Amino acid sequence: MTTTTIKVDCETRDRLKAQASAAGLTLGQHLARLADAADRDARLSALRDAVAATPQRDLADWAAEADLWEAAEWEAAGSERRRATRAG
């Protein structure tokens, strides 16, 4: 892996080094985790925006379908339990 140098003020560098050390990480690993967290926050923000922009009717349809799938899963789990009880 190629490395590079970035310029930050000394106070920021010291804070980052202290955070990395407390987590048992190198400064590079800590910075990678911070970048990963920022990427995740951006994805979740985009998801929140997409859900907020979803028409209410589509959300209601999704909720109804999710309820049907959940009911089917519970029914299947009950059938499995009954078979296991009979076999045991």
ZAMAR-933152 format. One line per 2 residues: for each residue y, z, x of N, C-alpha, C. Coordinates in steps of 0.05 Angstrom, whole numbers. Layout:
<recs>
Y/Z/X/Y/Z/X/Y/Z/X ~ ...
</recs>
This chain:
<recs>
-23/0/17/0/0/0/25/0/18 ~ 44/-16/11/69/-18/26/87/5/16
102/17/35/120/38/28/149/28/33 ~ 167/43/22/196/36/25/212/62/26
237/59/31/255/82/32/275/79/9 ~ 280/101/-5/300/101/-26/322/121/-18
346/116/-27/368/134/-20/374/151/-45 ~ 373/177/-41/381/197/-61/397/218/-46
413/232/-61/428/253/-47/409/276/-39 ~ 417/292/-20/400/313/-9/391/333/-30
408/340/-48/401/359/-69/379/348/-86 ~ 381/323/-94/360/311/-111/334/309/-95
335/301/-70/311/300/-53/297/327/-52 ~ 313/348/-47/302/374/-44/289/384/-71
302/378/-93/291/385/-119/264/370/-124 ~ 264/344/-117/239/329/-121/217/339/-103
223/345/-78/203/356/-59/192/382/-69 ~ 210/400/-79/201/426/-89/183/423/-113
191/404/-131/174/399/-155/146/388/-147 ~ 146/370/-128/121/358/-119/104/379/-106
116/396/-89/101/417/-75/89/436/-95 ~ 105/444/-115/95/463/-135/71/452/-151
70/425/-154/49/412/-168/26/404/-149 ~ 28/410/-124/8/402/-104/6/372/-99
29/359/-102/31/330/-98/48/323/-75 ~ 44/298/-65/63/287/-46/88/279/-62
109/274/-48/133/264/-61/128/237/-75 ~ 113/220/-61/107/194/-73/90/197/-99
71/215/-98/54/219/-122/71/230/-145 ~ 89/249/-138/107/260/-158/125/239/-171
136/222/-154/154/200/-164/138/181/-182 ~ 113/176/-174/96/158/-190/91/171/-218
86/197/-218/82/211/-244/108/210/-261 ~ 131/213/-248/156/212/-263/160/184/-274
153/163/-259/155/135/-269/136/131/-292 ~ 111/141/-289/92/139/-311/101/152/-336
113/176/-333/124/190/-357/146/175/-370 ~ 164/163/-354/186/147/-365/175/122/-380
154/110/-369/142/87/-382/129/96/-409 ~ 116/118/-409/103/129/-433/125/135/-454
147/148/-445/168/154/-464/179/128/-477 ~ 182/107/-461/192/82/-471/173/70/-491
147/71/-486/127/61/-505/127/77/-531 ~ 129/103/-529/129/120/-553/155/115/-569
177/111/-555/202/105/-569/201/79/-584 ~ 189/59/-571/185/33/-585/167/36/-609
146/52/-606/128/57/-629/142/71/-652 ~ 158/92/-645/174/105/-666/192/86/-680
205/69/-665/224/49/-677/208/30/-695 ~ 185/21/-686/169/3/-702/159/16/-728
151/41/-727/142/55/-751/166/59/-770 ~ 189/66/-758/213/70/-775/221/44/-789
216/22/-776/224/-4/-788/202/-15/-807 ~ 180/-2/-809/158/-11/-827/166/-6/-856
163/-27/-872/170/-23/-901/152/-1/-913 ~ 163/14/-932/150/36/-944/123/27/-957
123/4/-970/99/-6/-982/76/-10/-962 ~ 83/-20/-938/63/-24/-917/52/3/-908
70/23/-905/61/49/-897/43/62/-918 ~ 49/58/-943/32/68/-965/5/54/-964
4/28/-960/-21/14/-958/-38/24/-935 ~ -24/28/-912/-38/38/-888/-50/66/-894
-34/83/-906/-44/111/-912/-68/110/-931 ~ -67/92/-951/-90/90/-970/-115/81/-956
-112/61/-938/-135/51/-923/-146/72/-904 ~ -128/86/-891/-137/107/-873/-152/129/-888
-143/135/-912/-158/155/-928/-186/145/-935 ~ -188/119/-941/-215/108/-948/-233/110/-923
-223/103/-900/-239/104/-876/-248/133/-870 ~ -229/151/-873/-235/180/-868/-257/189/-887
-254/182/-913/-274/190/-932/-302/179/-925 ~ -302/154/-916/-328/141/-908/-340/156/-884
-323/164/-865/-333/179/-842/-345/206/-850 ~ -331/220/-869/-341/246/-878/-368/242/-893
-369/221/-909/-394/215/-924/-416/209/-904 ~ -411/193/-884/-432/187/-864/-440/212/-849
-421/229/-842/-427/254/-828/-445/272/-845 ~ -439/273/-871/-456/289/-889/-484/278/-891
-486/251/-891/-513/239/-892/-529/245/-867 ~ -515/244/-844/-529/251/-819/-538/280/-819
-521/298/-829/-528/326/-829/-552/331/-847 ~ -552/317/-871/-575/320/-889/-601/310/-876
-599/287/-862/-623/277/-849/-633/295/-827 ~ -614/306/-812/-622/324/-790/-635/350/-801
-625/360/-824/-636/384/-836/-664/378/-846 ~ -669/355/-858/-695/348/-867/-715/345/-844
-705/332/-823/-723/327/-800/-729/353/-784 ~ -711/373/-785/-714/397/-770/-732/416/-782
</recs>
